[in-house]
Amino acid sequence: MKVNTMTGSMRDEVKGVEPTPAVWKARGYCLKCGLCCRDTEMVLTPSDLRRIEALGYVKREFTVFRRGFYRLRNVDGKCFFYRDGKCIIYEYRPLGCSMYPIVIEVENCEVTVDELCPLARETKREELAKAREFIKRVLEELRLTY
């Protein structure tokens, strides 16, 4: 498997595993920042779990079950998959990670832009519109309504 020099993650498609759709277009800065990968509370959908497990990871190692949902596990205050300043599964990351800084607050089904992200104000209308399509999908997978 080849490593993407920009993200440090897998570049070639893993046989039978679809890459995560890009919802929010990553800017160069966000691939270096990593703020979104610190103390993550990212909820995982069933399709996120299947995709990541298909890469060879074991659910109990990369998740915690909290407040009714599987979430990414933190190790030393960072996402399980954040290593050496990069996401090692970037092309296959959870859909919620692909939407960030657009965030779904699953406990109350609200959609916000995380103002802690240094690039939050750069979110474009097209990205918000695209995110709405995926928000519905995420909420349906989690059996929630929007």
TORKE-455447 format. One record per residue: residue in three letters; x, y, z of N, C-alpha, C in turn. Coordinates in steps of 0.2 Angstrom, whole numbers, plus 5000, padded with zeros to 4 digits. Atoms other than C-alpha are relative to their C-alpha. Example, Ala and Ser with C-alpha at 12.3 -4.5 7.8 and 13.67 -1.06 7.14 Angstrom:
! TORKE-455447
ala500449945000506249785039500450065000/ser499649944999506849955036499650055003/
This chain:
! TORKE-455447
met500449945000500050005000500450065000/lys499649945000500750174996499750055005/val500249954995500750325008499950064996/asn500149935002500050495003500550045003/thr499549964997501450615006499750065003/met500449944998500250755009499749995007/thr500350024994499250665022500349955005/gly499750054997500350525027499649945001/ser500550054999498950405025500049954994/met500050055006498450265013499750044994/arg500249965006498250324995499749954995/asp500450045004497750174985499449975003/glu500650034997496050104987500149935002/val500050074997495949954998499549964996/lys500450045004495149814988499349995004/gly500750014998493249814991499850055006/val500149944995493349975003499950064996/glu500149935003492650134996500350055005/pro499749944996493550295002499450045002/thr500549964997492550415012499950064995/pro500149945005491750555001500350065004/ala499849934998492550725003499450055000/val500549964999491250835010500250075001/trp499749944999492250985017500750004997/lys499350005004493751025005500550025005/ala499549984996495251015016500550054997/arg499549955002496351165015500749985002/gly499350024998498251145016500150015008/tyr499949994993498251215034499749955004/cys500350054995497051085041500349945000/leu499650065000498150945035500650005005/lys499449994996499451015047499850015007/cys500349984994498351075061499949955005/gly500250054996497650925069499550015006/leu500449994995496551015081499449965001/cys500650045000495050915076500149935002/cys499850074998495950755080500250005008/arg499850004993496250805098499350005004/asp500550014995495050755112499349994996/thr500550015005493850695098499449975004/glu500650034998492050645102499649984994/met500350025006491750595084499649935000/val500450065001490250475082500149974994/leu499950045005490450335071499349964998/thr500650045003489050265059500149934999/pro499850075001488850085056500449994993/ser499650005006489550115038500850025002/asp499449984998491050205046500449945004/leu499750054997491350055057500249944996/arg499850065005491249925043500650024996/arg499449985004492450035032500649995004/ile499350004996493750045046500249935002/glu499950074998493549865051500349964994/ala499850035007493749815032500850024999/leu499349985001495449905033500549955005/gly499750044995495949775047500050025007/tyr500049974993495649875063499449965003/val500450034996494749795077499650055004/lys500449954998493249895083500150025008/arg499949994993493549875102500750045001/glu499349964999495349955099499950074998/phe500049935002494850115090499350035002/thr500649974998493150145098499950005007/val500350004994492250185114499350004999/phe500849995000490350165117499850055006/arg500249954995489750325126499450034998/arg500749975001488050405127499649984994/gly500450035005487250285116500349994993/phe499650015007488550285101500749985001/tyr499350015000490150215096500350074998/arg499649945002491450355095500749984999/leu499350025001493250365090500350005007/arg499650004994494450325104500550055000/asn499549964999495650445111500649965003/val499450034997497450395115500550065001/asp499649954998498450515125499750074997/gly500449945002497150655120500050014993/lys500050005007497250615102499649944997/cys500450055003496150515090500549944999/phe499650065001496750335089500350004993/phe499750015007497150355070500550064999/tyr499549945001498150525072500749985003/arg499350024998499950475072500550054996/asp499449965003501550585069499750064996/gly500349945003500350735065499649994994/lys500450015006499350645052499549945002/cys500550065000497750535050500249944996/ile499750065004498350365045499549964996/ile500550025004496650325038499650054996/tyr500449935002496250495030499549984994/glu500450015005495550425014499349965002/tyr500550054998494450305024499750035007/arg500249984994494050415039499350005001/pro500750004999492350425047499750064996/leu500449945004491050535037500050065004/gly500049944996490950655052500750044999/cys499349975001492850685050500050044993/ser500049975006492550725032499650064999/met500449945000491250855036500350055004/tyr499849954995492250945049500350064996/pro500349984993492151085054499350005000/ile500750014999490351055050499949945005/val500150054995489750955065499349995001/ile500650024998488250855069500049995008/glu500150014992487750865088499549955000/val500550055001486950695088499550005006/glu500450004994486250715106499350044999/asn500649965002485050855099499950014993/cys500149995008485150835080500150074997/glu499949935002485851005078500750004995/val499449995004487151055064500350075001/thr499649944998488451185068500650004996/val499349995002490151245062500450015006/asp499650004994491451215075500450065000/glu499749945000492051385079500750005002/leu499350014998493651315087500549984994/cys499650015006494251265070500350064997/pro499749945003495451395063499750024993/leu500349995007494651375046499250004999/ala500750005000492851375051499650054996/arg500349945004492451545043500149994993/glu499950015007493051475027499649954997/thr500550055003491651355025499650034995/lys500449975005490751385009499349974999/arg500750025000488951375005499949934996/glu500050065003489251234993500249945004/glu499850054995490051135007499549995005/leu500550014996488651165018499449964997/ala500550035004487451115004500149925000/lys499850075001488450955001499949965007/ala500050034993488550925020499349985002/arg500750024999486650925021499849934998/glu500150075003486550775010500349945004/phe499750054996487750675021499750005007/ile500350004993486950735037499449965000/lys500650045000485350655032500249935000/arg499850075001486250495028500349985007/val499750024993487250495045499449995005/leu500650004995485650535055499649934999/glu500450065001484750395046500349935002/glu499650064997486150265050500050005007/leu500050004993486150325068499249995003/arg500850004998484150305068499850065003/leu500249944997483950485072499650044994/thr500449965005482850615063500350075001/tyr499849935000483350795058499550054999/
